[in-house]
């Protein structure tokens, strides 16, 4: 039994019915600060500072990267002397992120609260404890496909 194939592509129909439109990114009303206006190529805003992007050919970058890596590994990211570095590395302080940089649907405070609550719930479930939030000290942000906490 032979199978008949229609090779007339004009009868294929409108393909937009198979591809739903991408969701529209909500607009965030964030005022530009003087710091945003001053961003130069090769610099990254970090709170009230500007960090440089490093290159492996730069000995000072390599030195600072090694110190950063050691501090980050030794303390699991909890005790990093952020103000002693002039370069942007793979992680940064949560407070340095501008509104909308981390999540365009929540403010940084809402996101931070959500992540703290989720981390405490996971800990409570894993260790049969009942942690209570006392005070926020600091958090780090690392790029990934989702959130790590």
Secondary structure, 3 states (H helix, E strand, C coil): CCCCCCCCHHHCCCHHHCCCCCCCCCCCCCCCCHHHHCCCCCEEEECCEEEECCCCCCHHHHHHHHHHHHHHHHHCCCCCCHHHCCECCCEEEHHHCCCCCCCCCCCHHHHHHHHHHHHHHHHHHHHCCCCCCCCCCCCEEECCCCCCC
